[in-house]
């Protein structure tokens, strides 16, 4: 009789645990699919996860008709945090004429973006690309 009570109590506790986990995860949408073993664990608790995947976006680079393109980007790990930037210059054939990357130390994303643009323009002038008209900033 004592064993029967213990089994009933364990089953009841397991049922409450499953219910609590299901309520806690209800309405949660994941950004990526989970591993098969994690999915199996979630399903044992009666949870059917919803995954919202983003459709890939096709991006195409359009070369300039005249002159060169200066493509720059700055990034920051944390805002503020360690930051850097870089970029490249391309001609109308899509060939990379000049590429650069710099570490700027501690700063925010605006500093990284502006410094990358400044460094790109400075290097373009240093390497003689200032004669191109127009210089298109992307």
C-alpha positions in Angstrom: 0.0 0.0 0.0 2.8 2.4 0.9 4.5 1.7 -2.5 1.2 2.5 -4.3 1.0 5.9 -2.5 4.6 6.7 -3.5 3.9 5.9 -7.2 0.7 8.0 -7.2 2.5 10.9 -5.6 5.4 10.6 -8.1 3.0 10.5 -11.0 1.1 13.5 -9.6 4.3 15.5 -9.2 5.4 14.6 -12.7 2.1 15.7 -14.0 2.4 19.0 -12.2 6.0 19.5 -13.5 4.9 18.8 -17.1 2.0 21.3 -16.6 4.3 24.0 -15.2 6.8 23.6 -18.0 4.1 23.6 -20.6 2.5 26.8 -19.2 5.9 28.5 -18.9 6.8 27.7 -22.5 3.4 28.4 -24.0 3.5 31.2 -26.5 7.3 31.1 -26.8 8.5 31.3 -30.4 12.1 30.1 -31.1 14.3 31.8 -33.7 16.0 28.5 -34.8 15.2 24.9 -34.7 16.5 22.9 -31.8 18.4 19.6 -31.8 16.5 16.4 -32.1 17.2 15.3 -28.5 16.1 18.7 -27.2 12.9 18.4 -29.3 12.2 15.0 -27.9 12.6 16.2 -24.3 10.2 19.1 -25.0 7.7 16.8 -26.6 7.7 14.5 -23.5 6.4 17.4 -21.6 3.6 18.0 -24.1 5.2 21.1 -25.7 5.2 21.5 -29.4 7.7 24.4 -30.1 6.9 27.0 -32.8 9.9 28.1 -34.8 9.8 31.4 -36.8 12.4 31.2 -39.5 13.3 34.2 -41.6 13.3 33.8 -45.3 16.7 34.5 -46.9 17.0 37.8 -48.7 18.9 37.9 -52.0 21.2 40.9 -52.2 22.9 41.9 -55.4 25.8 44.4 -55.8 25.2 46.9 -58.6 28.5 48.2 -60.0 28.9 51.9 -60.7 28.6 53.1 -64.3 31.4 55.6 -63.8 34.0 56.0 -61.1 34.4 53.7 -58.1 32.2 52.6 -55.1 33.4 53.0 -51.6 31.7 50.4 -49.4 32.3 50.9 -45.7 30.9 49.4 -42.5 31.6 49.8 -38.8 30.6 47.4 -36.0 30.7 47.3 -32.3 30.5 44.4 -29.8 28.2 46.0 -27.3 27.2 49.6 -27.5 29.6 50.9 -26.3 32.3 48.3 -26.5 35.2 47.3 -28.7 34.7 48.5 -32.2 36.2 48.5 -35.6 35.5 49.2 -39.2 36.6 48.5 -42.8 35.6 48.6 -46.4 36.7 48.4 -50.0 36.7 50.4 -53.2 35.5 48.7 -56.4 35.5 49.7 -60.0 32.8 49.3 -62.6 34.0 45.7 -63.3 33.5 44.8 -59.6 37.3 44.4 -59.0 38.4 45.4 -55.5 40.9 48.2 -55.9 41.5 48.8 -52.2 40.5 47.1 -49.0 41.0 48.0 -45.4 40.1 47.1 -41.8 40.9 48.9 -38.6 40.4 48.3 -34.8 39.2 51.6 -33.1 39.3 50.5 -29.5 36.4 51.3 -27.2 33.5 53.2 -28.6 29.9 53.0 -29.9 28.4 52.1 -33.3 28.3 55.7 -34.6 32.0 56.1 -33.9 32.8 52.9 -35.8 30.6 53.9 -38.8 32.0 57.4 -39.1 35.6 56.3 -38.5 35.2 53.7 -41.2 33.9 56.3 -43.7 36.6 58.7 -42.8 39.4 56.1 -43.1 38.0 55.0 -46.5 37.9 58.5 -47.9 41.4 59.2 -46.5 42.8 56.0 -48.0 41.1 56.7 -51.3 42.8 60.1 -51.5 46.1 58.7 -50.4 46.0 56.1 -53.2 45.0 58.7 -55.8 41.3 57.8 -56.2 40.3 61.4 -55.6 40.3 62.2 -59.3 37.3 60.0 -59.9 34.0 61.8 -60.4 31.7 61.1 -58.8 32.7 59.1 -55.7 29.6 57.2 -54.8 29.3 56.3 -51.1 27.3 53.2 -50.2 
